[in-house]
């Protein structure tokens, strides 16, 4: 017997967590907790590379991996932005209970992610060495820097596979499945790091190969789960029929989020160029400090992902009132996490930064300087964690309601602030000036985004319609 339209809608709701009904605070928290754990293990990818490289290969190898961080962020951040942005449309279709549109959105995600992933693999590998020279990478570490990041770029499609699958699952409310595969792949990454570096003597390239292989397995596992567990996400040949207008809807959000990451990354690359002039010790210290920062501020990015999908689903359902409620409660929740993160970063800076350093007696003097400088960085930036945390809320919810221009401009403001700070403050404060560039950028982005959000939401309306009807999926106000 053929299913009725209402039965199909009900089956779509069963695909994951429906965030269009229920108490927003509880929904946001329950949805976020698995992503927080998942992001912890995501950070373990980079942290394990850094810790194992630093301990097994020494401070110069640590600096070599650290100096590639901004390049990594530039490329992989853009690709994650594409995956995440395209999945916003998937969340909107899911919120509108539009099953046909949901399947077509999944198919469009596949087409766009694969095509863009191939292009970026070719471009990134070709431009790796020129960029390393352009950012003044010290000669004593440039070979290792190239060996590490070139392998990461070779494995871009494996990273795209996981990102696309995870973002689609999160769009329909499943924040747990990506966590399970990240746990598995993170543990595998640790084992492969040690095996490739100690047994095969591959150096920093071994750490990169461990990351690529682990990410590939995580993506494959997420894909198999979609195939086995979520029939509502299954696509047919007809779903892949090209529709330029539909593709542009995905690209409008995806490119906005991708460029937002890239603009931020360009600022980070500029900052890295200013930092590289200070030499390997301070590069290693900044690297260790930022790795710790990334770990303790995981909740910031988590609540951003949550609000992108929460906003997308509720826009699809026509529940603008719930978006406003959710943002208010998410801001309260994320500021509480920000204070906790600041306390951890300040009190345990020495112990956390020390994880990345070797115990070799010949490195003892270098390590002491690195730990002290990393502590300086963490104490300075942790004061501004509440601003960083709410930045992700406003940035992602504006994307989810189709107002991507302002998050993009926030990235521009961030770029300008980080650039100006990187080339003026070090002349006054030295290394502390480099550290101050980060919170300067956060403030420059958060203030205009917060203002834009409240102005937009005070005038934001949808046309009169039945919020549960399929017609909402076709309204131009979704994007």
Residue pairs with C-beta under 8 A, 6 or more apart in sequence:
3 11
5 470
8 99
9 97
9 99
9 468
11 99
11 232
12 94
12 97
12 98
12 99
12 102
12 172
12 232
13 97
14 232
15 94
15 172
15 173
15 174
15 230
15 232
15 233
16 94
16 169
16 172
16 173
16 174
16 230
17 27
17 30
17 31
17 172
17 173
17 174
17 175
18 95
18 173
18 313
19 27
19 31
19 95
19 173
19 309
19 310
19 313
19 314
20 95
20 313
20 314
20 316
20 317
20 319
20 322
24 310
24 322
24 325
24 326
24 329
24 330
25 329
25 333
27 310
27 326
28 303
28 306
28 307
28 310
28 326
28 329
28 330
28 333
29 333
31 173
31 175
31 306
31 309
31 310
32 175
32 299
32 302
32 303
32 306
33 175
34 175
34 176
34 178
34 179
35 170
35 175
35 178
35 179
35 302
35 305
35 306
36 298
36 299
36 302
37 179
37 183
38 166
38 175
38 178
38 179
38 182
38 183
39 298
39 301
39 302
40 295
40 298
41 179
41 182
41 183
41 185
41 186
42 182
42 186
43 291
43 294
43 295
43 298
44 186
44 189
44 190
45 185
45 186
45 189
45 211
45 214
45 215
46 211
46 291
46 294
47 291
47 294
47 295
47 355
48 186
48 189
48 190
48 193
48 207
49 65
49 189
49 193
49 207
49 208
49 210
49 211
50 62
50 65
50 66
50 287
50 288
50 291
50 356
51 355
51 356
52 190
52 193
52 194
52 197
52 207
53 61
53 62
53 64
53 65
53 197
53 204
53 207
54 61
54 62
54 284
54 288
54 356
54 357
54 358
55 356
55 357
55 358
55 359
56 194
56 197
56 198
56 358
57 197
57 203
57 204
57 358
58 358
58 360
58 363
59 280
59 281
59 284
59 357
59 358
59 363
59 366
59 367
59 370
60 140
60 141
60 144
60 280
61 141
61 144
61 203
61 204
62 284
62 287
62 288
62 356
62 357
63 138
63 141
63 280
63 281
63 283
63 284
63 287
64 141
64 142
64 143
64 144
64 145
64 148
64 204
65 144
65 145
65 148
65 204
65 207
65 287
66 283
66 284
66 286
66 287
66 288
66 290
67 132
67 135
67 137
67 138
67 141
67 145
67 272
67 276
67 283
67 287
68 132
68 145
68 148
68 149
68 152
69 268
69 272
69 287
69 290
70 135
70 265
70 268
70 269
70 271
70 272
71 128
71 131
71 132
71 149
71 269
72 149
72 152
73 261
73 264
73 265
73 268
74 261
74 262
74 265
74 266
74 268
74 269
75 120
75 124
75 153
75 156
75 265
76 152
76 156
76 159
77 258
77 261
77 262
77 264
77 265
78 120
78 258
78 259
78 261
78 262
78 265
79 113
79 116
79 117
79 120
79 156
79 159
79 160
79 163
79 258
80 163
80 258
80 261
81 254
81 255
81 256
81 257
81 258
81 259
81 260
81 261
81 262
82 112
82 113
82 116
82 254
82 255
82 257
82 258
83 109
83 113
83 160
83 163
83 164
83 166
83 167
83 254
84 163
84 167
84 254
84 257
84 305
84 308
85 250
85 253
85 254
85 255
85 256
85 257
85 258
85 399
85 404
86 105
86 108
86 109
86 112
86 113
86 164
86 167
86 250
86 251
86 253
86 254
87 109
87 164
87 167
87 168
87 170
87 171
87 309
88 171
88 253
88 257
88 308
88 309
88 312
88 399
88 400
89 105
89 108
89 249
89 250
89 253
89 312
89 478
89 479
90 102
90 105
90 106
90 109
90 167
90 168
90 171
90 172
90 312
91 171
91 172
91 308
91 309
91 312
91 313
91 316
91 400
92 312
92 313
92 315
92 316
92 473
92 478
93 101
93 102
93 105
93 316
93 473
94 102
94 171
94 172
94 173
94 313
94 316
95 312
95 313
95 314
95 315
95 316
95 317
96 316
96 317
96 470
96 472
96 473
97 468
97 470
98 316
98 470
98 472
98 473
99 232
101 473
102 172
102 232
102 233
103 232
103 233
103 234
103 235
103 236
103 239
104 235
104 239
104 243
104 246
105 250
106 168
106 233
106 235
106 239
107 235
107 239
107 240
108 243
108 246
108 247
108 250
109 164
109 167
109 168
109 250
110 164
110 235
110 240
111 240
111 242
111 247
112 247
112 250
112 251
112 254
113 160
113 163
113 164
114 157
114 160
116 160
117 156
117 157
117 160
118 157
120 156
121 153
121 154
121 156
121 157
124 153
124 156
125 150
125 153
125 154
128 146
128 149
128 150
128 153
129 146
131 269
132 142
132 145
132 146
132 149
133 142
134 273
135 269
135 272
135 273
135 276
136 273
136 276
136 277
137 145
137 276
138 276
138 279
138 280
138 283
140 280
141 280
141 283
144 203
144 204
147 203
147 204
147 205
147 208
148 204
148 205
148 207
148 208
149 208
150 208
151 205
151 208
151 209
151 212
152 208
152 211
152 212
154 212
155 208
155 209
155 211
155 212
155 213
155 215
155 216
158 212
158 213
158 215
158 216
158 219
159 212
159 215
159 219
160 219
161 215
161 216
161 219
161 220
161 222
161 223
162 178
162 181
162 215
162 216
162 218
162 219
162 222
163 219
164 219
165 178
165 219
165 222
165 223
165 225
165 226
166 177
166 178
166 222
168 226
168 233
169 175
169 177
169 178
169 222
169 225
169 226
169 230
170 178
170 305
170 309
171 309
171 312
172 230
172 232
172 233
173 309
173 313
174 230
175 306
177 222
177 225
177 229
178 222
180 221
181 217
181 218
181 219
181 221
181 222
181 225
182 218
184 217
184 218
184 221
185 214
185 215
185 217
185 218
185 221
186 214
188 210
188 213
188 214
188 217
189 210
189 211
189 214
192 206
192 209
192 210
192 213
192 214
193 206
193 207
193 210
195 206
195 210
196 202
196 206
196 207
196 209
196 210
197 203
197 206
197 207
200 206
202 209
226 233
227 234
249 478
249 479
252 404
252 479
253 399
253 402
253 404
253 479
256 399
256 404
256 405
256 407
256 408
257 399
257 404
257 407
259 408
259 411
260 395
260 404
260 407
260 408
260 410
260 411
261 411
262 411
263 408
263 411
263 412
263 414
263 415
264 411
264 414
264 415
264 441
266 415
267 414
267 415
267 416
267 417
267 418
267 419
267 441
268 418
270 415
270 418
270 419
270 422
270 423
271 418
271 419
271 422
271 434
271 437
271 438
273 422
274 422
274 423
274 426
274 434
274 437
275 282
275 283
275 286
275 422
275 434
276 283
278 426
278 431
278 434
281 366
281 369
281 370
281 373
282 373
282 431
282 434
284 356
284 366
284 370
285 353
285 369
285 370
285 371
285 372
285 373
285 374
285 377
285 431
286 373
286 374
286 377
286 434
286 435
287 356
288 353
288 356
288 357
288 370
288 371
288 374
289 349
289 353
289 373
289 374
289 375
289 376
289 377
289 378
289 381
289 435
290 377
291 356
292 345
292 349
292 352
292 353
292 374
292 378
293 345
293 377
293 378
293 381
293 382
295 352
296 341
296 344
296 345
296 352
297 338
297 341
297 385
297 388
297 389
299 334
299 337
299 338
299 341
299 389
300 334
300 337
300 338
300 341
300 385
300 388
300 389
300 391
300 392
301 392
303 330
303 333
303 334
303 337
303 389
303 392
303 393
304 392
304 393
304 395
304 396
305 396
306 330
307 326
307 327
307 330
307 392
307 393
307 396
307 397
307 400
308 396
308 397
308 399
308 400
309 400
310 323
310 326
310 330
310 397
310 400
311 323
311 326
311 396
311 397
311 399
311 400
311 401
312 400
314 320
314 322
314 323
314 326
315 323
315 400
315 401
315 402
315 478
316 472
316 473
316 478
317 467
317 468
317 472
318 462
318 465
318 467
318 472
319 467
320 457
320 460
320 461
320 462
323 397
323 400
323 401
323 457
324 457
326 397
327 393
327 394
327 397
327 453
327 457
330 393
331 390
331 393
334 389
334 390
334 392
334 393
335 386
335 389
335 390
337 389
338 385
338 386
338 388
338 389
338 390
339 385
339 386
341 382
341 385
341 389
342 382
342 383
342 385
342 386
345 352
345 378
345 379
345 381
345 382
345 385
346 378
346 379
346 382
349 374
349 375
349 378
349 379
350 371
350 375
352 378
353 370
353 371
353 374
353 375
353 378
354 367
354 371
357 363
357 367
357 370
357 371
358 367
373 431
376 431
376 432
376 435
377 435
380 432
380 435
380 436
380 439
381 435
381 438
381 439
383 439
384 438
384 439
384 442
384 443
387 439
387 442
387 443
387 446
388 439
388 442
388 446
390 446
390 450
391 410
391 442
391 445
391 446
391 449
394 410
394 446
394 449
394 450
394 452
394 453
395 407
395 410
395 445
395 449
396 407
397 453
398 404
398 406
398 407
398 449
398 452
398 453
398 456
399 407
401 456
401 460
402 477
402 478
402 479
403 452
403 456
406 448
406 449
406 452
406 453
406 456
407 449
409 448
410 445
410 446
410 448
410 449
411 445
413 444
413 445
413 448
414 441
414 442
414 444
414 445
415 441
416 444
417 437
417 440
417 441
417 443
417 444
417 445
418 437
418 438
418 440
418 441
420 440
421 433
421 436
421 437
421 440
421 441
422 433
422 434
422 437
424 433
425 432
425 433
425 434
425 436
425 437
425 440
426 433
426 434
427 433
429 436
462 475
462 477
463 475
463 477
465 471
465 472
465 475
466 472
472 478
